[in-house]
């Protein structure tokens, strides 16, 4: 599991839109994520920017139920 500071750093992306979404999500939800959700969030951060945006905006769907739950929270205004 990544440290909080490493997780924040991994949220810095090449697209400003994605940076804002991820930073807002962390501010609001980092303390509330359980171990499964946090691991799912880390897996999502390993994706390329465009793939992650497609998932957040439901242009594609995740087969991972834990990641899908995190994506719903991200899509609902982070």
Backbone as a chain_set.jsonl record, in Angstrom:
{"seq": "XXXXXXXXXXXXXXXXXXXXXXXXXXXXXXXXXXXXXXXXXXXXXXXXXXXXXXXXXXXXXXXXXXXXXXXXXXXXXX", "coords": {"N": [[0.846, -1.17, 0.0], [0.561, 2.198, -0.848], [2.074, 5.129, 0.599], [0.396, 8.015, 2.017], [1.483, 10.415, 1.033], [2.858, 9.536, -1.249], [0.724, 8.576, -2.722], [-0.668, 10.972, -3.173], [1.223, 12.23, -4.8], [1.187, 10.53, -7.032], [-1.232, 11.18, -8.058], [-0.825, 13.422, -9.507], [-1.043, 14.321, -12.715], [-0.763, 14.293, -16.363], [-2.791, 15.748, -17.443], [-4.648, 18.582, -16.732], [-7.362, 18.628, -16.003], [-7.771, 16.026, -15.03], [-5.933, 16.042, -12.929], [-7.217, 17.869, -11.186], [-9.654, 16.532, -10.601], [-8.724, 14.189, -9.312], [-7.227, 15.252, -7.167], [-9.22, 16.598, -5.729], [-10.846, 14.441, -5.059], [-9.092, 13.001, -3.36], [-8.773, 14.873, -1.252], [-11.35, 14.895, -0.167], [-11.997, 12.197, 0.332], [-9.881, 10.468, 1.069], [-9.319, 9.748, 3.772], [-11.536, 8.211, 4.305], [-11.421, 5.921, 2.783], [-11.46, 2.432, 2.689], [-9.28, -0.444, 3.073], [-9.577, -2.087, 0.783], [-10.809, -0.342, -1.063], [-8.853, 1.629, -1.226], [-6.729, 0.192, -2.346], [-7.903, -0.391, -4.803], [-8.115, 2.21, -5.831], [-5.405, 2.804, -6.096], [-4.759, 0.967, -8.109], [-6.236, 2.069, -10.189], [-4.843, 4.449, -10.544], [-2.607, 3.535, -11.815], [-3.242, 3.367, -14.429], [-3.214, 4.672, -17.807], [-3.69, 8.165, -18.584], [-5.841, 8.769, -20.429], [-7.276, 6.351, -20.451], [-8.059, 6.215, -17.779], [-9.675, 8.53, -17.601], [-11.703, 7.776, -19.399], [-12.89, 5.737, -17.904], [-13.725, 7.157, -15.592], [-15.612, 8.943, -16.68], [-17.442, 7.168, -17.593], [-17.263, 6.156, -20.182], [-16.14, 3.822, -20.721], [-16.261, 0.701, -18.935], [-15.361, -0.66, -15.749], [-14.294, -3.904, -14.911], [-13.684, -4.605, -12.425], [-15.097, -4.755, -9.336], [-14.489, -3.278, -6.955], [-12.945, -1.169, -7.942], [-14.864, -0.042, -9.606], [-16.645, 0.972, -7.709], [-15.085, 2.978, -6.518], [-14.72, 4.583, -8.755], [-17.356, 5.458, -9.185], [-17.65, 7.184, -7.016], [-15.689, 9.063, -7.683], [-16.754, 10.054, -10.084], [-19.062, 11.264, -9.216], [-18.702, 13.97, -8.569], [-16.436, 13.897, -7.082]], "CA": [[0.0, 0.0, 0.0], [1.34, 3.426, -0.953], [1.881, 6.132, 1.649], [-0.481, 9.113, 1.604], [2.229, 11.379, 0.216], [3.105, 8.912, -2.56], [-0.567, 8.55, -3.399], [-0.908, 12.342, -3.652], [2.132, 12.48, -5.915], [0.726, 9.752, -8.195], [-2.433, 11.848, -8.583], [-0.399, 14.49, -10.413], [-1.081, 13.714, -14.04], [-0.456, 15.171, -17.488], [-3.975, 16.531, -17.816], [-5.091, 19.423, -15.619], [-8.704, 18.168, -15.62], [-7.601, 14.823, -14.227], [-5.283, 16.491, -11.686], [-8.226, 18.475, -10.315], [-10.574, 15.485, -10.149], [-8.053, 13.296, -8.372], [-6.877, 16.011, -5.958], [-10.47, 16.831, -4.995], [-11.238, 13.146, -4.511], [-8.229, 12.707, -2.214], [-9.12, 15.783, -0.157], [-12.644, 14.561, 0.417], [-12.264, 10.789, 0.61], [-8.737, 9.625, 1.426], [-9.464, 9.218, 5.133], [-12.683, 7.306, 4.351], [-11.212, 4.725, 1.971], [-10.988, 1.243, 3.389], [-8.122, -1.057, 2.431], [-9.959, -2.572, -0.552], [-11.025, 0.831, -1.912], [-7.564, 2.283, -1.442], [-5.999, -0.646, -3.304], [-8.553, -0.174, -6.102], [-7.706, 3.541, -6.276], [-4.011, 2.676, -6.538], [-4.777, 0.286, -9.418], [-6.718, 3.043, -11.165], [-3.768, 5.411, -10.804], [-1.61, 2.901, -12.681], [-3.731, 3.455, -15.807], [-2.903, 5.861, -18.601], [-4.658, 9.245, -18.365], [-7.047, 8.628, -21.263], [-8.018, 5.187, -19.975], [-8.672, 6.59, -16.508], [-10.766, 9.461, -17.91], [-12.79, 6.984, -19.983], [-13.569, 5.053, -16.804], [-14.384, 8.145, -14.731], [-16.768, 9.493, -17.386], [-18.275, 6.02, -17.991], [-17.178, 5.825, -21.611], [-15.861, 2.391, -20.607], [-16.6, 0.202, -17.595], [-14.367, -1.497, -15.081], [-14.767, -5.218, -14.498], [-13.279, -4.719, -11.02], [-16.159, -4.133, -8.526], [-13.94, -2.28, -6.025], [-12.578, -0.003, -8.759], [-16.119, 0.568, -10.052], [-17.179, 1.741, -6.577], [-14.259, 4.181, -6.403], [-15.037, 5.397, -9.932], [-18.645, 6.124, -8.949], [-17.383, 8.317, -6.105], [-14.954, 10.054, -8.471], [-17.648, 10.647, -11.083], [-20.115, 12.022, -8.54], [-18.191, 15.221, -8.048], [-15.267, 13.628, -6.23]], "C": [[0.898, 1.242, 0.0], [1.083, 4.349, 0.235], [0.961, 7.237, 1.116], [0.253, 10.092, 0.693], [2.541, 10.814, -1.174], [1.82, 8.868, -3.369], [-0.899, 9.933, -3.966], [-0.027, 12.651, -4.865], [1.658, 11.749, -7.174], [-0.539, 10.326, -8.806], [-2.083, 13.016, -9.494], [-0.221, 13.882, -11.79], [-0.714, 14.73, -15.115], [-1.61, 16.055, -17.897], [-4.484, 17.276, -16.586], [-6.461, 18.968, -15.101], [-8.616, 16.96, -14.682], [-6.919, 15.15, -12.898], [-6.32, 17.018, -10.704], [-9.19, 17.437, -9.762], [-9.94, 14.617, -9.063], [-7.695, 14.008, -7.069], [-8.118, 16.25, -5.098], [-10.944, 15.533, -4.332], [-10.412, 12.815, -3.268], [-8.565, 13.583, -1.015], [-10.362, 15.32, 0.586], [-12.745, 13.135, 0.93], [-11.087, 9.941, 1.082], [-8.904, 8.981, 2.799], [-10.577, 8.18, 5.24], [-12.484, 6.005, 3.578], [-10.765, 3.562, 2.843], [-9.844, 0.63, 2.573], [-8.414, -1.511, 0.999], [-10.138, -1.403, -1.513], [-9.705, 1.539, -2.223], [-6.727, 1.5, -2.457], [-6.582, -0.475, -4.707], [-8.153, 1.182, -6.674], [-6.268, 3.515, -6.785], [-3.936, 1.989, -7.903], [-5.256, 1.251, -10.503], [-5.632, 4.049, -11.529], [-2.672, 4.838, -11.701], [-2.007, 2.979, -14.158], [-3.213, 4.713, -16.498], [-4.017, 6.893, -18.41], [-5.95, 9.046, -19.15], [-7.902, 7.444, -20.819], [-8.733, 5.5, -18.666], [-9.84, 7.556, -16.73], [-11.958, 8.725, -18.516], [-13.577, 6.262, -18.895], [-14.339, 6.039, -15.925], [-15.666, 8.667, -15.381], [-17.65, 8.415, -18.008], [-18.327, 5.802, -19.5], [-16.79, 4.358, -21.763], [-16.187, 1.991, -19.175], [-15.481, -0.668, -17.059], [-15.01, -2.82, -14.688], [-14.472, -5.476, -13.022], [-14.326, -4.016, -10.148], [-15.647, -3.066, -7.555], [-13.546, -1.012, -6.779], [-13.836, 0.713, -9.241], [-16.735, 1.42, -8.947], [-16.393, 3.043, -6.393], [-14.564, 5.122, -7.57], [-16.37, 6.113, -9.777], [-18.451, 7.331, -8.045], [-16.632, 9.43, -6.849], [-15.885, 10.794, -9.431], [-18.734, 11.515, -10.457], [-19.555, 13.262, -7.859], [-17.01, 15.085, -7.121], [-15.561, 14.127, -4.846]], "O": [[1.868, 1.32, 0.753], [-0.008, 4.345, 0.806], [0.776, 7.369, -0.094], [-0.301, 10.546, -0.308], [2.491, 11.544, -2.164], [1.837, 9.1, -4.578], [-1.356, 10.05, -5.103], [-0.481, 13.258, -5.834], [1.726, 12.305, -8.27], [-0.885, 10.002, -9.942], [-2.956, 13.544, -10.184], [0.645, 13.033, -12.002], [-0.396, 15.88, -14.816], [-1.416, 17.022, -18.634], [-4.721, 16.678, -15.537], [-6.686, 18.931, -13.891], [-9.311, 16.895, -13.669], [-7.284, 14.599, -11.86], [-6.305, 16.659, -9.527], [-9.509, 17.462, -8.573], [-10.552, 14.349, -8.029], [-7.841, 13.437, -5.988], [-8.065, 16.116, -3.875], [-11.386, 15.538, -3.183], [-10.959, 12.399, -2.247], [-8.634, 13.094, 0.113], [-10.413, 15.35, 1.815], [-13.499, 12.874, 1.867], [-11.287, 8.788, 1.463], [-8.651, 7.786, 2.957], [-10.572, 7.358, 6.157], [-13.29, 5.083, 3.704], [-9.824, 3.679, 3.628], [-9.493, 1.136, 1.508], [-7.583, -1.333, 0.109], [-9.672, -1.46, -2.651], [-9.479, 1.99, -3.346], [-6.09, 2.093, -3.328], [-5.839, -0.421, -5.687], [-7.882, 1.295, -7.869], [-5.956, 4.14, -7.798], [-3.14, 2.384, -8.755], [-4.731, 1.242, -11.616], [-5.516, 4.452, -12.686], [-1.892, 5.592, -12.282], [-1.195, 2.688, -15.036], [-2.827, 5.684, -15.849], [-5.155, 6.533, -18.11], [-7.039, 9.147, -18.585], [-9.13, 7.536, -20.816], [-9.879, 5.098, -18.467], [-10.889, 7.405, -16.103], [-13.104, 9.022, -18.178], [-14.804, 6.186, -18.964], [-15.483, 5.776, -15.557], [-16.688, 8.817, -14.711], [-18.502, 8.709, -18.846], [-19.328, 5.317, -20.027], [-17.066, 3.73, -22.785], [-16.368, 2.847, -18.309], [-14.755, -1.32, -17.81], [-16.136, -2.849, -14.193], [-14.957, -6.449, -12.445], [-14.438, -2.792, -10.21], [-16.313, -2.05, -7.355], [-13.789, 0.096, -6.301], [-13.87, 1.943, -9.282], [-17.289, 2.484, -9.225], [-16.984, 4.092, -6.138], [-14.656, 6.334, -7.378], [-16.502, 7.262, -10.198], [-19.032, 8.389, -8.288], [-16.921, 10.611, -6.653], [-15.806, 12.015, -9.569], [-19.267, 12.409, -11.115], [-19.894, 13.564, -6.715], [-16.623, 16.041, -6.45], [-14.72, 14.009, -3.955]]}, "num_chains": 1, "name": "protein.A"}
